[in-house]
Amino acid sequence: MAVSLATGTEADWRAIKQEIVEAASSLGIDKVGFTTAEPFTELKDILLQHREKGYESGFEEPDIEKRVRPELSFESPKSIIAIAVAYPSKLQNPPRSEPGAYRGIISRTSWGRDYHDVLRDRLAKLEAFIAERVPDARMQSMVDTGVLVDRAVAERAGIGWGGKNCAVITPEWGSWVYLGEIITNIPFPADTSIMDQCGDCTICIDACPTGALVGPGQLNSSSCISFITQTKGYVEDEYKLKIGNRLYGCDTCQIVCPKNKGMNWTHQPELQPDPEKVKPLLVPLLTMTNKEFKEQYGSLAASWRGKKPIQRNAIIALGNFKDRTAVPILSELLHSDQRPEIRATAAWALGRIGGEEAAEALGQAAAREQEAAVLKDIEKAIEQLRSTAENVSFSGEKQ
């Protein structure tokens, strides 16, 4: 029986809340929680300090007030429904890198169909479920790109606790979950938050390849590999080594988390990975057209920045693998690619790989390059070839 907002009672909202919880799995939702629409007051100071320290990624909503005050995005909100959908963390029979056929790795957050689309679908189903019971309800769904901080909503709604790796960790699914929420004018009873269960553990902070986890729950985005792999333009040499063969994102702080041990979720069909897409051969990526990239990778969340960052990261991976079979294609990119960041990265990779063919390509490029920043990287690569060989390891997922 439908309930009106004007006449509904606390018992009605509690009963509908229970119906939502019981129906969640049939709607493709793994966990659901409820919280008030009160401002996230404590979060504001954290966000302001984050900004003052220069830790923001630039992908966030710039207006901090909107991030902490639901009423600025939704008139007269009464509650927020948080959802979590679990995704896989392991590949079945993953392809392996081999000499002359090296592969990159795409982060687990982008292994299946773009999670933005999947969660919007789940939230739309939940909205329809609620609308059948409360026809005059107003609702607004958000996924990742919304103004609210998904993690803060999920924590307050009892989905999980905030881990030191900045991920929400759920008791049932670990941190391998996507988050979304619905702001509504229905006054659902709030759930209680979950107590922090990380204790004294600092494994994630200790394992971060670049030290981007500057403290428990504190991330300096500018030095986070996940952020760096999504940026366009040049990458500093120190980060090139640490990127390893990552093409998009970084999972290290979740992989090492003890709360994620043995957890791998395969029950959401759309989120299951194609191993050849998420561990692709590197060399074919370098000559891929925009059309080919869209056809092969357009359904992945990793495609949102286009092919350029992924191609640059593939060049970095080839340099880290010191793949001599890639020298011809890297030389071609160095000589003829229109993008200066690609030419500069190719020069760096050739300097890492070494050999007469690489040295010849770098020498020719030095004589013709007009871009100062690229020329600087070419000269650095030539100098590296002249210096003694260095045994430098890198922190990539080389499987």
N, C-alpha and C positions, 0 to 999 in steps of 0.2 A: 504494500500500500504506500502511495506517495505521501510525503510529508511537506508541508509548507514552512518556509522560513519564519513566517509570521506566527504560526501556531505550534511549531515544533517544540518539544520539551527536551530537557537534558537526557531523559531516558531514550527519546527518539534518536538523538545524536549518538548516544552510546551504542544503541542497537545497530544503527547504520555503520558505525565505525567497525563493529564486530563483523558485520557482513562483508565489509571491504577486506578486512584481515583474512577472513575465510576464503574469499574469492580471489585473492591476490595471485596465487599460483596459476589459476585458470586464465588469468589475464596476462600471464608471462612475467609476473613480478615476483622476485624472490624474497623480498622483505619490504614491509611497509611500516611507517611510524608516523606519529602525529605530534605536532607541537603548536604552541601559540603563534600568533602573528606579531607578538611584541618585538620591539627593536632589539637587535643584537648588540646591546650596549658595550659589552666587554670587547667585542670584536673590533669596534671602531678604533680604540687605542692601538690594538695590534696592527691594524692596517695602516694607520698613520705612521707608526714606527717603521713598518716595512717600507713605506714610501720614502721616509726620511733617510733610511739607510741605503736606498737605491736597489732594493731587492725585488722590485716589481718586474714582471716580464713585458709589460706593455700590451698584453692581450686582455687584461682585465677591464671591467667597467671603470672608467676614470673617476666617476663621481662616487666617492666613498659613502656619502650619505645614502645614496640609492642602494648600496650594497648591504647596509645594515638596517635600513628602515623599509619594511615591506609596504607600508602605507603610501610610499612615494611611487610605487609601481601598480598599486591595486587599491581602489577606493574601499575604505572600511573593511579591511581584512579581519577575519576572526581566527583563522588557523591555517597551518601549512601541513600538507601531507607529503612526506618524504618517501621516495622509493629507492630500492637497490635492485640491480639486475646483475647476476654473476656471469663472469666470462672466463674462458679457459686460460691456463698458464703453461700448458705443455703441448708440444706438437707430437702427433703420432707419425712414426717413421720419418723424421725430418731429413731433408737432403743435407749432405755434408759438403763442406768446402774441400776442394782438391786442387793440387797444383794445376794452374791453367784454367781452373773452373771455380774460382773463389766466389763466395756468396756473402751478401749482407744480411742484416737482420732488422726487421721492423718490430717496434714495440708491441707488446701484447694488447695494449689498449686499441690497437688498430688491426687486429687479426681477422675479424669477420666483417660483416656489413657495417658501415659507418654507424657507430653507436648513437649518434645524434638522431638518426632516422629511426633506429630500433626503439630508443626510449621515447621518442615523440609518439610512436605507434602505441607503446604500452600506456603512456599517459593519456592518450586520446581514448583508449578503451576504458581506462579508469574513470575519465570524465563522463563518458557515456553511461557507465555503470551507476555513477553517483546521480547523474541527471534523471535517470529513471526513477530514483527514489526521492530526489529533491528537485523537482522541475524548475523552480525559480532560483536555484543556486547559481552563483557566478563563480567561475574558475579561470585561473591562468596558469598554464604549464610552463616550466623552464627546464632546460637541459644545458648545462655547461656554459653556454653563451648568454644565459640570462643574467640579470643584474645581481641577484642574490648569490652568496657564497654557498655552493652546494654542500661543502663539507660541514660548515657551521650549522646549516639546517639539519643535515643528517645526524650530527652529533646530538643536537638538542632534542631531536625526535626519537632518539634511542636506537637508531640504526646501528651505530657502532661508536667507538671512541676515536679520538684523534691521535694517530700514531706519531712517533717521533720523525717518521719519514714523510709526514704531511699527508698521508693517506688515511681515510677512514677505515678502521679495521673492525669487521663484524665477527662476533663469536662463531657464526655459522659458516660464513663464506670467506673468511680472511679479508684481505684488502682487494681481492680480485673482483671488484664490483663497480659498476657504473651507477652514478647518482642522478636523480632528478627530483623535481618537486612540483606541487600544485598549491598555489595560494587560493584560498576560498573564503567566502563570507559565511560558511557554515561553522558554527562554534563547536567543533569536535573536541572531546576531552583530550588533553595532552598526555603523552607518554613520558616516562622518566628517562633521563639520559643514562648511559652505561658508564660505569666507573672505568677509569684508565687501567689497562692491564699490561702495559709495557714494563712497568716497574723500573728497575735499574738498567735494563737492557739498552745498549747503544750500538748494536750490531749494524743497523742501517746507517747511522751517522759515520761509523768507522769505515764502512764499505764504500761510501760514496766516492766515485772515481775522481771527482774534482774538488771535494770538500764543500760542495754547494749546500749541504745540510749543516748550517752554521750553528745549530743548536736544536734542542728538541722542538719539533714542529716549526722550525724556522728555515726557510729556503731562500738562498740568494739565487734568484732565477737567472741572472746574467751569467753565472758560472755552472748552471745545471745542464748536463748533456742533453736532456730531453728538450730543453728550450733552445740550446745552441743548434741542434740538428734541424729545428724548425725555422731558424732565422734565414734570411737571405743575405747575400754578400760574403765578405771574407770571414774566415775563422782563424783565430790566433793559433800559432804552431803548437803551443802547449796543449791546447784542446784537441788539435788534430790527432795527436798520439792517443789521447784518452778516449776519443770517440771510437777508436778501434774500427769495427766493421758495422757500427750502428748506422742505419739509414734514416731512422725516424724514432725518436724517443729513447728512453733508457729505463730498464726494469730492475736495475741492480738493488735498489733499496727495498723493493718488494720481494725479489727472489730470496734475499738473505734473511728476511723476516721470519723468525721462528713460528709466528702465528699463521704463516702461509704454508708451512711444511706439509707436504702431501696433498695439498688442495689443488684440484684441477676440475673445472666444471664444463661438462659437455652436453648439458640438457637444453641449451638455448640454440636451436638450429642455425639461426641467422648469424650467430657470433662465432661459429666454428671456422677455423682458418684453412685456407688453401696453402699448403706448405711451399709451393713454388712461388706464390705471391709474397709471402711474408719472409721467406729466405731466398730471395731471387739471386740469380747469377748477376755479378756486378757489371761485367763488360757490356752486355746487351742494353743495360740502362743508359749507357753513355750516348748512344745514337738514337734513342727513342724519340719519336716526334710527339708533339702535344696530343695529337689524335690517338696515337698508340698508347700513350701514358693514360689518357682518360679511359680508353677501352679496357686496359688491363688493371688499372689501379683506382679508377674513379669511384668505385664503390667503397673504398677504404677511407677511414678517417684521416689516414696519412696523406691523402691526396689534396687536402684543403689548401696547402701552400703551393701546389703545382709541382712540376717536375724539377725545377731548378735546384732547390735545396737538396733533393734526393740524389740528383746527378752529382752535385758537388760532394756530397757525403760518400757516394760510391767511389769517386776518385780518391778521397782520403783513405777509404778502406783498401783500395788497391795499393796505395803507397804503404800502408801499414802491413799488408801482406807481402810487400816487396815482390809483386808479381811481374816478372820479366816479360811474360807473354802479353802484358798490357801496354808495354812501351810504345808500340806503333800507334795505337789509338790515343794514348795520352799525348804523344808527340803531335798528332793531327789536331787535337783539341788545343794544345799550346800554340800552334801556328795559326789556326784558322777560326777558332770559336769567337763569336762576337762578344761574349760575356767576359769582362775582365776577371771576375772572381773565379770563373772556370779555368781560364788560362793560368792564373796565379796558383790555383790549387793543383793543376796538372804539373806545373813546374816543381812544386813542393814534392809531389808524388814521384816524379822522375828523379829528383835528388835523393829520395829515400831508396829507390830501387837501384839506381846506379848502373854502371856498365857503359861501354863505348857508345851504344846507340842512344842512350839517354843523354850522355854528355854532348853528343853531336847535336841532338835536338835542342838542348838548352843553349848551346853556343849560337846556333842559327837564330833562335828566338831573341837572344840578347841583342843581336845586331839589328833586329827589325822592330822590336816592341816599342810602342810610343807611350803607353800608359805607365806613369811613374811607379805606382803601387805594384803593378805586375812586374815591371823591370826589377824592382827591389827583390821580389820573391825569386825571380830567375837568378839573380846574382847570388842570393843566399843559397839556392840549390846548387849552383856551380861551385860555390865555396865548400859546400858539404861534400861534394864529390872529390874535391881536392884534399880534403882533410882525411884523417884516418877513419876507417869504418867504426861505427859505434853499434854496440849491442843494446838497442833500446827496445824494451818490451812495451806492449800496449794493452790496455784493459778492456779489450773488446770481447764480444760473445762469438768466439771463433768456431763454434761447433760446425 
